[in-house]
Amino acid sequence: MRNTKHQTPNTRKTSNSNSQFPGTAEPGLEHDAFVLRDDLPAAPNGRHPFDLEKRTAVFGANIVKFSKKIPRDPTNNRLIDQLVGCGTSVGANYCEANEAVSKRDFRCTIARCSKEAKETLFFLRMVAASEPALAEEARTLYREARELQLIFNTIYRK
């Protein structure tokens, strides 16, 4: 059920850049946590290893970066607040789930991760409708939020 702690993290070396986003100099998270699956070496069981905690952290950081591009106005302010709240909650709840004291607590927190990812999908859709110029970038984040939601649904069912 809770095999996420036992997965092999992505240990691929990055370039000398400390940036998680191409073209920026933001230290902290590693960009390679969000590489395409084709770039990862296959594990002995044929599956691709990944660190879901890092992936959700990078997703949250991408949501924050995206939200800074949205023009501020009374309508968008509410969308920005909601988007940042639910987009960053996905990773925070996953970290909390990894520290759960019981299986029931773990499942409840994973379910909350899935719900936050679903809420993120909704607000990304609203931002794309409000700001058509940002629709393509919102679509990329939408795909990642959907993948995370499916991952959490699978973890919940196991």
Backbone bond lengths (Angstrom), bond angles and torsions (degrees), N, CA, C in turn:
res aa  C-N    CA-C-N  psi(-1)  N-CA   C-N-CA  omega(-1)  CA-C   N-CA-C  phi
1 M - - - 1.431 - - 1.529 111.26 -
2 R 1.307 115.73 -58.59 1.450 121.61 -172.34 1.514 110.86 -101.54
3 N 1.311 116.17 50.89 1.456 120.49 -174.84 1.520 113.12 -81.59
4 T 1.318 118.65 3.70 1.455 120.47 -175.97 1.519 112.51 -64.48
5 K 1.340 117.86 -28.75 1.457 119.71 178.82 1.525 111.46 -73.71
6 H 1.316 116.90 -20.36 1.451 120.82 -175.12 1.521 113.04 -97.85
7 Q 1.322 117.39 1.76 1.450 119.86 178.52 1.518 109.06 -76.11
8 T 1.307 115.85 146.38 1.447 120.88 178.84 1.520 108.80 -75.16
9 P 1.336 118.57 125.16 1.458 119.50 179.43 1.518 110.96 -72.41
10 N 1.302 114.90 160.43 1.450 121.24 177.27 1.522 107.68 -72.80
11 T 1.321 117.27 114.74 1.461 121.11 -177.18 1.519 111.86 -110.45
12 R 1.302 117.51 17.91 1.454 121.58 179.16 1.521 109.62 -63.35
13 K 1.323 116.56 135.60 1.458 121.15 -179.24 1.517 109.80 -74.13
14 T 1.325 115.27 142.38 1.455 120.47 177.83 1.515 109.22 -98.32
15 S 1.302 115.49 172.74 1.451 119.73 174.72 1.527 108.31 -69.67
16 N 1.305 117.76 178.19 1.458 121.49 -177.33 1.516 113.29 -69.73
17 S 1.281 118.34 -5.65 1.459 121.84 -179.62 1.522 110.33 -74.52
18 N 1.312 116.84 141.21 1.460 122.04 176.24 1.513 111.02 -93.11
19 S 1.286 118.07 11.88 1.455 121.76 -172.28 1.517 112.21 -90.05
20 Q 1.316 115.46 139.46 1.450 120.23 174.14 1.521 110.77 -90.54
21 F 1.313 116.17 -17.72 1.452 121.02 179.36 1.522 107.81 -121.98
22 P 1.328 117.46 132.15 1.460 118.73 178.73 1.522 110.71 -58.51
23 G 1.324 116.90 136.24 1.451 120.49 176.56 1.517 114.21 86.06
24 T 1.324 118.81 2.97 1.456 120.49 177.50 1.516 109.02 -124.25
25 A 1.300 116.32 168.03 1.459 120.73 -179.94 1.523 110.30 -121.10
26 E 1.306 117.51 42.49 1.454 121.15 -179.27 1.526 109.15 -86.87
27 P 1.323 117.87 115.10 1.460 119.68 178.63 1.517 110.58 -76.16
28 G 1.293 116.59 167.57 1.461 119.62 175.28 1.505 111.53 122.51
29 L 1.297 116.31 -106.76 1.455 121.23 -175.63 1.518 110.57 -68.17
30 E 1.300 115.69 149.35 1.457 120.07 179.30 1.523 109.62 -90.63
31 H 1.309 115.66 137.41 1.459 120.12 179.80 1.522 111.57 -66.83
32 D 1.335 117.88 -29.67 1.458 119.45 -174.46 1.525 112.72 -71.00
33 A 1.322 118.75 -3.97 1.462 120.10 176.00 1.520 110.44 -69.97
34 F 1.312 115.90 -16.24 1.456 120.20 -175.16 1.527 110.74 -120.64
35 V 1.319 116.74 38.02 1.455 120.28 179.55 1.518 109.86 -80.25
36 L 1.299 115.07 162.04 1.456 119.40 177.11 1.513 109.76 -67.85
37 R 1.290 116.59 148.57 1.464 120.67 -177.90 1.526 112.00 -60.73
38 D 1.323 117.92 -29.09 1.458 120.59 -179.85 1.527 111.69 -65.00
39 D 1.329 117.62 -24.58 1.453 121.65 -177.99 1.523 112.95 -82.21
40 L 1.320 117.78 -13.35 1.453 120.84 -176.29 1.525 111.20 -88.93
41 P 1.315 117.22 142.00 1.465 119.18 175.30 1.522 109.77 -71.13
42 A 1.300 116.62 144.40 1.464 120.33 179.73 1.521 109.47 -75.46
43 A 1.314 115.70 142.38 1.463 121.71 176.08 1.522 108.25 -76.80
44 P 1.338 118.34 166.72 1.469 120.73 179.74 1.530 113.35 -55.57
45 N 1.333 117.61 -30.45 1.460 119.98 179.57 1.529 112.40 -84.30
46 G 1.339 117.60 4.86 1.455 121.22 177.75 1.518 113.96 89.64
47 R 1.319 117.43 -7.62 1.464 120.75 179.69 1.521 109.84 -91.28
48 H 1.317 115.70 157.50 1.455 121.06 178.62 1.522 109.54 -92.21
49 P 1.327 117.94 126.47 1.458 119.72 179.02 1.523 110.88 -74.74
50 F 1.291 116.60 145.85 1.453 120.78 173.29 1.512 108.52 -155.17
51 D 1.297 115.80 159.69 1.447 122.31 179.61 1.524 106.62 -107.54
52 L 1.308 116.88 103.58 1.462 121.57 -175.50 1.525 111.61 -66.25
53 E 1.309 117.33 -31.61 1.464 119.59 178.22 1.529 110.25 -64.36
54 K 1.331 116.32 -43.46 1.469 120.07 176.87 1.525 110.57 -65.61
55 R 1.309 116.11 -41.78 1.461 120.29 -177.83 1.525 110.94 -62.00
56 T 1.327 117.18 -42.18 1.467 119.37 179.09 1.526 110.73 -70.01
57 A 1.335 117.52 -32.44 1.467 120.47 177.19 1.526 110.67 -66.95
58 V 1.321 116.38 -43.30 1.466 120.21 177.81 1.527 109.94 -64.80
59 F 1.332 116.81 -39.33 1.462 120.30 177.39 1.530 110.24 -60.51
60 G 1.323 117.27 -46.72 1.466 120.85 178.48 1.521 111.60 -60.04
61 A 1.333 116.57 -42.33 1.463 120.60 178.68 1.528 110.81 -64.51
62 N 1.326 117.25 -38.84 1.469 120.73 177.51 1.525 111.36 -65.84
63 I 1.327 116.96 -36.30 1.467 120.87 176.74 1.527 109.89 -64.03
64 V 1.329 116.84 -44.50 1.468 120.92 179.36 1.524 110.05 -62.26
65 K 1.328 116.53 -45.62 1.467 120.62 179.67 1.535 110.53 -61.90
66 F 1.328 116.66 -43.06 1.465 121.14 178.47 1.528 110.70 -62.73
67 S 1.319 116.92 -41.70 1.468 120.21 -176.86 1.522 111.84 -63.83
68 K 1.329 117.21 -27.16 1.464 120.42 178.22 1.525 112.12 -69.99
69 K 1.327 117.13 -18.99 1.464 121.59 179.55 1.527 112.31 -85.25
70 I 1.322 116.71 -15.46 1.462 120.71 -177.28 1.523 108.60 -76.87
71 P 1.341 117.65 126.74 1.466 119.76 179.46 1.529 111.14 -62.42
72 R 1.314 115.35 139.84 1.464 120.72 -179.46 1.529 110.21 -82.41
73 D 1.300 115.50 125.50 1.462 123.36 169.46 1.527 106.27 -155.28
74 P 1.312 119.33 169.24 1.473 119.72 -174.64 1.533 114.14 -55.17
75 T 1.305 117.66 -38.30 1.463 120.48 -179.89 1.521 110.80 -72.06
76 N 1.316 115.76 -49.00 1.461 119.99 -177.29 1.523 113.01 -67.13
77 N 1.332 117.62 -29.74 1.467 119.62 -179.94 1.520 111.14 -56.68
78 R 1.322 116.29 -43.23 1.470 120.09 179.79 1.533 110.41 -66.86
79 L 1.328 116.68 -42.15 1.466 120.45 178.62 1.530 111.12 -62.65
80 I 1.333 116.29 -41.69 1.465 120.72 -179.81 1.527 110.12 -62.53
81 D 1.330 116.05 -47.64 1.471 119.92 -179.53 1.523 111.28 -59.33
82 Q 1.314 116.50 -45.15 1.463 120.82 -178.99 1.529 111.16 -66.81
83 L 1.324 116.24 -43.55 1.463 120.97 -178.86 1.529 111.34 -62.63
84 V 1.320 116.86 -46.72 1.466 120.21 179.39 1.527 110.09 -64.84
85 G 1.321 116.61 -39.99 1.464 120.17 -179.99 1.519 112.76 -61.07
86 C 1.322 116.64 -53.51 1.469 118.76 -176.91 1.525 111.83 -75.86
87 G 1.328 118.04 -33.69 1.462 120.67 -179.28 1.518 113.18 -66.14
88 T 1.325 116.89 -36.15 1.460 119.81 178.61 1.528 111.77 -85.34
89 S 1.322 117.00 -21.38 1.470 120.53 178.35 1.519 112.34 -67.54
90 V 1.309 117.16 -26.12 1.470 120.25 179.65 1.527 109.42 -56.75
91 G 1.321 116.61 -51.91 1.457 120.71 -179.51 1.518 113.04 -69.06
92 A 1.330 116.62 -39.61 1.466 120.07 179.94 1.526 110.77 -62.75
93 N 1.317 116.58 -42.85 1.463 120.06 179.12 1.524 111.61 -68.31
94 Y 1.328 117.37 -34.69 1.461 119.37 177.60 1.533 110.54 -65.75
95 C 1.328 117.02 -41.76 1.473 119.97 175.92 1.525 110.20 -60.27
96 E 1.320 116.08 -40.99 1.463 120.58 178.11 1.528 110.71 -64.36
97 A 1.320 117.26 -40.51 1.469 120.96 -179.94 1.524 110.97 -62.19
98 N 1.318 116.87 -37.60 1.465 120.09 179.65 1.523 112.58 -66.02
99 E 1.313 117.07 -18.59 1.465 121.25 179.05 1.524 111.78 -104.93
100 A 1.316 117.42 13.80 1.467 121.28 -178.13 1.525 110.63 -61.61
101 V 1.335 115.47 145.58 1.463 120.18 -178.31 1.522 112.41 -91.67
102 S 1.323 117.20 -13.75 1.462 119.93 178.81 1.522 109.55 -142.07
103 K 1.310 114.96 162.85 1.464 120.38 178.25 1.532 110.27 -63.25
104 R 1.317 116.06 -39.10 1.466 120.52 179.76 1.533 110.75 -63.50
105 D 1.317 116.46 -44.79 1.463 121.63 177.92 1.529 110.21 -61.39
106 F 1.334 116.31 -42.50 1.465 121.10 178.15 1.528 110.75 -59.10
107 R 1.335 116.36 -48.54 1.469 120.18 -178.62 1.525 111.77 -63.00
108 C 1.324 117.21 -41.26 1.469 120.75 179.27 1.527 111.00 -62.76
109 T 1.316 116.11 -41.34 1.462 119.73 -178.74 1.525 110.97 -71.75
110 I 1.323 117.47 -37.42 1.470 120.37 175.84 1.529 109.91 -64.30
111 A 1.329 117.20 -39.07 1.468 120.43 176.66 1.524 109.94 -61.58
112 R 1.326 116.97 -38.11 1.462 120.69 178.12 1.531 110.42 -66.28
113 C 1.337 117.43 -36.50 1.474 121.02 175.52 1.526 110.15 -58.68
114 S 1.324 115.64 -45.32 1.460 120.77 179.97 1.529 110.93 -62.81
115 K 1.324 116.33 -41.95 1.471 120.39 179.57 1.525 111.58 -65.13
116 E 1.324 116.85 -40.09 1.465 120.26 178.52 1.530 110.70 -66.48
117 A 1.324 116.98 -38.07 1.467 120.34 176.88 1.526 110.06 -63.93
118 K 1.332 116.30 -40.02 1.471 120.75 178.56 1.529 110.20 -65.42
119 E 1.320 116.88 -40.90 1.465 120.76 177.67 1.530 110.56 -64.21
120 T 1.322 116.55 -37.59 1.462 121.01 177.04 1.524 110.28 -61.52
121 L 1.331 116.84 -40.25 1.469 120.85 176.89 1.520 110.56 -57.17
122 F 1.323 115.61 -45.05 1.466 120.53 -178.67 1.532 110.94 -61.15
123 F 1.325 117.12 -48.94 1.463 119.37 -176.47 1.521 112.54 -71.67
124 L 1.320 118.17 -29.56 1.467 119.38 172.66 1.522 110.30 -63.91
125 R 1.318 116.15 -39.35 1.466 120.70 177.37 1.532 110.57 -63.18
126 M 1.335 116.67 -40.87 1.468 120.93 179.94 1.532 111.24 -67.20
127 V 1.331 117.05 -40.20 1.466 120.34 178.14 1.521 110.05 -64.75
128 A 1.323 117.49 -42.00 1.465 120.86 178.91 1.527 110.77 -62.44
129 A 1.328 117.06 -36.15 1.466 120.41 177.77 1.523 110.76 -71.47
130 S 1.316 116.71 -36.93 1.461 121.52 -178.49 1.527 112.37 -75.31
131 E 1.327 116.33 -37.28 1.472 122.23 -177.74 1.528 110.13 -127.88
132 P 1.335 118.06 83.74 1.471 121.00 -177.02 1.534 114.06 -57.11
133 A 1.319 118.04 -26.10 1.465 120.48 179.50 1.531 111.60 -66.13
134 L 1.323 117.16 -22.72 1.467 121.44 -179.42 1.523 112.65 -100.34
135 A 1.322 116.62 7.39 1.465 120.85 -173.90 1.531 112.86 -61.90
136 E 1.317 117.96 -38.40 1.471 119.86 -177.92 1.528 111.40 -66.72
137 E 1.313 117.05 -43.81 1.469 119.79 177.95 1.528 110.67 -67.50
138 A 1.328 116.28 -36.47 1.470 120.10 176.44 1.526 110.10 -63.67
139 R 1.322 116.61 -36.30 1.466 120.83 179.61 1.536 111.06 -64.12
140 T 1.319 117.27 -39.63 1.466 121.22 177.56 1.527 110.66 -62.91
141 L 1.324 116.42 -45.69 1.465 120.61 177.76 1.522 110.96 -66.32
142 Y 1.327 116.25 -34.03 1.464 121.32 178.46 1.530 110.00 -61.63
143 R 1.337 116.36 -44.29 1.469 120.17 179.06 1.531 111.16 -60.71
144 E 1.323 116.13 -43.09 1.463 119.43 -179.99 1.529 110.96 -66.75
145 A 1.325 117.42 -41.01 1.471 120.47 177.94 1.521 110.38 -62.62
146 R 1.314 116.81 -38.80 1.467 120.62 178.89 1.530 110.66 -66.31
147 E 1.333 117.11 -42.49 1.466 119.88 177.15 1.525 110.90 -61.09
148 L 1.324 116.45 -43.74 1.467 119.93 178.50 1.522 110.98 -62.11
149 Q 1.318 116.46 -41.12 1.464 119.54 178.77 1.531 110.53 -61.31
150 L 1.311 117.11 -43.86 1.466 120.53 178.95 1.531 111.41 -64.56
151 I 1.321 117.01 -38.38 1.467 120.75 177.46 1.522 110.06 -62.60
152 F 1.326 116.94 -46.45 1.467 119.90 -179.36 1.525 111.66 -66.79
153 N 1.319 117.17 -35.62 1.466 119.54 176.13 1.529 110.63 -62.90
154 T 1.331 116.50 -40.14 1.466 120.66 178.86 1.528 110.94 -66.49
155 I 1.319 116.95 -43.73 1.468 120.42 177.94 1.524 109.78 -60.68
156 Y 1.315 116.93 -42.00 1.463 121.31 -178.77 1.531 111.20 -62.13
157 R 1.333 116.08 -41.32 1.467 120.30 -177.15 1.522 113.05 -71.33
158 K 1.324 118.19 -23.86 1.479 120.46 -176.08 1.487 112.53 -80.30
